[in-house]
Amino acid sequence: MSSQNTIHLAEEAASNLPPLLVEADRVAATVAQGVHGRRKTGQGDSFWQFRPYHVGESTRRIDWRQSAKTQHHFVREYEWEIAQTVWLWCDTSASMHYSENRTRPQKVHRAQILTLGLASLLVRGGEQIALLGDPNPAGGGRAALHRLASILDKKRDEESYLSLPAHEHLPRHTELVLIGDFLSPLDEIEEALKRYSRRHVRGHILQVLDPAEETLPFDGRVQFEGLENEGSIYFGNVQAVREDYRARLNARRNALNQLTHSLGWSFHRHTTDHPAGSALLALFQSITQGGMR
Amino acid sequence: MWEALGHISFAMPWALAALLILPLIWQLLKVTPPKPSKIRFPAVRLLQELSSNQILATKTPLWVLILRCLIALFLILAMAQPVSNLIEGRNDLDSPLILVIDNDWSVMDRWPIRQKELEIILDQAEQNDQPVHVIASVENVTTSSFTTLQAARSYIATLKPHPWAGDKTVILKKLDETLEALTQTPRIIWLSNGLKNDSAFITGLHERGDLEIIHDGIEALPSVIADVKRTEQGFDVRVLSANKKPTPEINLQVLDDQSTVIYQQKEKLSDAQNGQTLKVKIPTELKSRSAALHIGGYITPAARFLLDEKWRDRPVGIIQNHHPNTNLLDPAYYIRKSLKPHAPIQEAPLEDLLKRKTALLFDTSQTAIKAENRAALKKWIEAGGIFVRFASQKLADRSVEERDDLSPVQWMQGLRTLGGALSWERKTNLNVFSENGPFFELEVPSDVVIKKQILARPDANLSEKTWARLQDGTPLITAEQRGKGWQILFHVTAAPDWSNLPLSGTFELMMMRLLSLSAGSAILDADAKLYPYRIFDSTGSLVAPHGQAKALEIGKGKSIQPNSTTPPGLYGTENALRAFNLGPFIDQVAPLGDIPLGASIRGFSENQQHNLAPWCLLIALILALIDWIATLTWLRFSKVLTPCLLVLFITHPAFSEPDWDKALAAANHMRLAYMVTGDKQIDETVQRGLDGLGTILKRRTAVELAPAMAFDPEKDDPSLFPMIYWAITEDQRELSDTAQNRLNQFLQTGGFLLMDTMGQDKPALLSKIAKNLQIGDLQPVSESHVLTRSFYLIKQFPGRFDFNDVWVEAAENSTRDRVSSVLIGKNAWAQAWARDDSLRPLYAVVPGGEIQREQAYRFGVNLVMYILSGNYKGDQVHLPAIMQRLGL
């Protein structure tokens, strides 16, 4: 699939949502200016209010057109606008290249769609986006989106067993979105997340699973083989272990949920038989509203 | 089916020894179960963490064992080459083979079995490498002596039975010609028709080679219609049949010219070998339509007798004395009128009529017949003519002494007037048709009134001559047979002056009966050449003639035998057809007589041998396919089957029986309910939404709701819930009638239905529902509606979305104290209310953020208050605030 096509699909998924507005409440004023009103006066493009001219101010600030209508002099004030940088990461390891049913997309495909959809929303909202692990600096606008798409496209074809983000030095108080299947051992995941959390990075985790991984819909005698050299396991009757497996998966998910909560992050799940829009919405919500904190 | 298979034998029985290894296969399969399927699976780590007691191999399922052993069994059977009805090859001879085949009229019904037998014989000849020569009894061409098998096969394929008898002497002659070329004694197989032959023929065959006779026994011999005679009542049919036991019942059918059966009669044959005459009684109307007689079940033309009388002209003559008169008072008019559709009519003076060919002559006005004409007329009657006279004034006036021998009875002078001015006798009716005459069985009309008649002079045999009489017994129609013909007198005129008989429908029927009484004039010229019109083909149907058929020269009479140039059928032109039937040329139907010593005789082989090995292989293949499919998906079958079985056995009784536990739980606490949509996700969302709303209500108001419940409109009673939340999705089914009635009852008695299209714009289902439910006129929620102030003061009703069009029943029309029973919107409130277990909202609200969610909750609170308290809050509670808002 060409990167153009992927972007198109992603934007289609994101088209039903209003432009993403990130509340950058705790973010320092060091970030670049964006289109998001801070509901107070400051530097920006959109009109905020007229206020009477005080003696001592620069006369260049007087809005002459408004002043001409009345007896007083007025100064036009603009809304203070800032932008936030959101770091995105998408798991492209071998375990993501899986789909039990041919009619359904692979997990990696869905994950990339979600990443790009989110990126598209963020860009439309005027945010800066950056891909975790990519040396290029964060950027905004369509150009950043297209660069992201081409990098993701390249990454998908690489054979990789790296199913957790490598440690990167991120600025404090940035937003981090991790999209993957999170089937690695729990202690590895915990370690990776805590590294970021210590830097006061606020994270959002989206676990993308195939429905087959939820339900284990196989029967009879099966030899299961891992996709990332985890080895294999044989069952004489898969049906008998199905319930155990589900319980195990739920326990794993609850543990992940607990972990993210303890870090103050948000956790979402998504299966590839559901439309991408719902997952995007959940992510959108937690990024805009800060989850349950 | 098994009988059809007959005996199964094995061509290679030693292969069955392999059956001994079946137990071995059984053991092997049991020990080594099939290879597991390999599946690549990302979450294999989770599986590895599972306890390992499930890892052990399960046993091979029993049905797999049985299936595979069956596959092996059928393979072994196929190797043994099973054959049904194995015919042992008669490989005793390598002498030349001569086939003599009867293909005359009698085997037309039995031809397919002969063809099969011929194939078997040729197959054997092929195995033995015998030269073959074929002689057909009714065929001009034969195979040139001892052709290849291929040529013999193609010759036999073209061989057909022919609807005439063959000449046996010709066969012997042909046989002699063939034998000249031979040095060896040939083997002769005679496929006989089973009919008796000259003993010379059989011995002739026997002398010329080793004779084997194949025939199909006495039971298969056909029955034959040898002759048909027309009678007054119907037909006399002479049937020939072999002496079968038990005596057969035949089905005599009368066919019309479309070969449709118009009449049939079942008859038992007792002794028909030399002919048995059966009487067929048939209504006259049908008799005039009949074109052939047929013995049901046979196709041979000998069992069908074509009738040609239908086409024979029966011209009617009316003696004309003066100029033709079309006046209604002309007696001839009524005769003309009634006979015109059925026969050609000529009107001429008697002299002319006698010269022409007529079958009936009518005299209406007492023509004075000259002496020479009288003699000719008598002669004509004796030859079969029918002379009908009607009374007239002239006849009545004639002197009594003058005896008229052209009349069946003599009459008294003068008229008998019934019901006249000076008579005390009343007008009288026709009473009865005598059973001597052809009018018997005609319905006696009640409306025929006789006013005048002539009276017959009493005579010893007057009553025998009478065909119809009046109520007082006076003869009205009298008749006398003279030679082959009849002379008939009507004692009234043919005009309606003496009686109204000529005006009645009975008159026409009487005229037609008279017509069918006549045998028809033998007008066919003695030596006319009749060209074939329709002839019988090899399947016994009448077809257009083929090239070989030649004209029939009738003058030679019976001396013409049906053969290839004059096949049986219809000859002549379309308007004057002459039937040429096969039946009269058949003397008797007798079974094959004595067989000379040394000739073998047998019946047909009933079944052909079948090689069953391909079938065994096919079964094995099918079983293997089943095995393959089943091992791939056998548990999925059970997955599919279980819901089906559940639907069949479990849900059906549950369908009618309400769930009492659930009803009790619903009745004990106040709960909101949601309609089951069938979409699990939606259902869960709505339930969570209602529970979320319940939490808010508990926290902020006095309403304490128990957890929400699912409501199945087909099963549950809605009256237990104050409100039912209906999330309308696209793939929902329509409600059944009972569910509709329940919901209507619910709405009528104070229930509340919240229909939420979940953001969809006018889904098709909504309009269908709205049509079926008794919902009043709708209007958007107005600014002063109670909903805007039943708890909170709100202006908008946002849910997850914020659309303005939220509809309720118009207050003016509502009969329930102006409280609406429905609310319809598309704001997906439940999604805004829904929270997960950790009380986090499940769905983002659009576009507005948490304030919109709070508004959604407030709407929910207002709604529940509205439902519970009706328009109670419509009064003064908020008046100060409302006044303030209005700026007063």
Contacts between the chains, C-beta under 8 A, distances in Angstrom:
chain1	res1	chain2	res2	distance
A	17	B	846	7.6
A	18	B	846	6.5
A	18	B	847	4.8
A	95	B	42	3.9
A	96	B	42	7.6
A	98	B	40	7.3
A	98	B	41	7.7
A	98	B	42	4.9
A	107	B	42	7.7
A	181	B	42	6.3
A	183	B	42	5.9
A	183	B	43	5.4
A	183	B	45	6.2
A	183	B	46	7.1
A	184	B	45	7.8
A	185	B	45	7.0
A	209	B	43	8.0
A	210	B	42	7.5
A	212	B	41	7.6
A	213	B	41	7.6
A	213	B	42	6.3
A	213	B	43	4.8
A	218	B	39	6.1
A	219	B	633	7.6
A	219	B	634	7.2
A	219	B	635	3.1
A	219	B	636	6.4
A	219	B	639	7.9
A	220	B	36	7.6
A	220	B	37	7.1
A	220	B	631	7.4
A	220	B	634	6.9
A	220	B	635	5.9
A	221	B	33	7.0
A	221	B	34	7.2
A	221	B	35	7.9
A	221	B	36	3.8
A	221	B	37	6.9
A	221	B	57	7.1
A	221	B	58	7.0
A	222	B	36	5.6
A	222	B	37	5.6
A	222	B	38	7.6
A	222	B	39	5.4
A	223	B	36	4.7
A	223	B	37	7.2
A	223	B	38	4.9
A	223	B	39	7.2
A	224	B	39	5.6
A	224	B	40	7.8
A	224	B	41	4.5
A	224	B	44	5.0
A	224	B	47	5.6
A	225	B	38	6.2
A	225	B	39	7.1
A	225	B	40	5.1
A	225	B	41	6.9
A	225	B	44	6.7
A	226	B	40	7.7
A	226	B	41	7.2
A	226	B	42	7.2
A	226	B	44	3.9
A	226	B	45	7.1
A	227	B	40	5.9
A	227	B	41	7.7
A	227	B	42	5.3
A	227	B	44	7.8
A	228	B	42	7.8
A	230	B	44	5.3
A	230	B	45	5.4
A	230	B	48	7.2
A	231	B	44	7.3
A	231	B	48	7.0
A	232	B	44	6.8
A	233	B	44	6.2
A	233	B	47	5.2
A	233	B	48	5.2
A	233	B	55	7.3
A	234	B	36	6.2
A	234	B	55	5.9
A	235	B	47	7.7
A	235	B	54	5.7
A	235	B	55	5.9
A	236	B	54	6.7
A	236	B	55	6.5
A	236	B	56	5.4
A	236	B	57	4.6
A	236	B	58	4.2
A	237	B	54	6.6
A	237	B	58	4.9
A	239	B	635	6.0
A	240	B	54	5.0
A	241	B	47	7.5
A	241	B	50	5.7
A	241	B	54	4.6
A	244	B	50	5.3
A	244	B	51	7.2
A	244	B	54	7.8
A	245	B	46	6.4
A	245	B	47	6.4
A	245	B	50	6.4
A	248	B	46	5.1
A	248	B	49	6.3
A	248	B	50	6.3
A	249	B	43	7.1
A	249	B	46	6.0
A	252	B	46	6.6
A	261	B	838	7.9
A	281	B	843	6.8
A	281	B	844	5.2
A	282	B	844	7.4
A	284	B	844	5.9
A	285	B	841	7.3
A	285	B	843	7.6
A	285	B	844	3.7
A	288	B	844	7.6
A	288	B	849	7.5
A	289	B	844	7.7
A	289	B	849	6.8
A	289	B	850	6.6
A	291	B	840	7.1
A	292	B	838	6.9
A	292	B	839	7.6
A	292	B	840	4.8
